[in-house]
Amino acid sequence: MPINRCLYIVRHAKSSWDLEGVADIDRPLKLKGIRDAYEIARRIKIDRAVPERLVSSPANRALHTAIIFLRVFEM
């Protein structure tokens, strides 16, 4: 029997450009980005599309988005 696999690619949530002098890798999420990440993660969970593993960029905004997804997915 063939194994069906899906790859989901999710971009980080909306990041903030409000802080001057912050390196791109260190930019945080905006409050709207945090809210949106929780909403999208909930929708994915409702659709029963929770992944087996999650991989993230080391950028602050990407890691924060990944942590939100992990919390919602209860991983």
Rosetta blueprint (number, residue, H / E / L):
1 M L
2 P L
3 I L
4 N L
5 R L
6 C L
7 L L
8 Y L
9 I L
10 V L
11 R L
12 H L
13 A L
14 K L
15 S E
16 S L
17 W L
18 D L
19 L L
20 E L
21 G L
22 V L
23 A L
24 D H
25 I H
26 D H
27 R L
28 P L
29 L E
30 K L
31 L H
32 K H
33 G H
34 I H
35 R H
36 D H
37 A H
38 Y H
39 E H
40 I H
41 A H
42 R H
43 R H
44 I H
45 K H
46 I H
47 D L
48 R L
49 A L
50 V L
51 P L
52 E L
53 R L
54 L L
55 V L
56 S L
57 S L
58 P L
59 A L
60 N H
61 R H
62 A H
63 L H
64 H H
65 T H
66 A H
67 I H
68 I H
69 F H
70 L H
71 R H
72 V H
73 F H
74 E L
75 M L
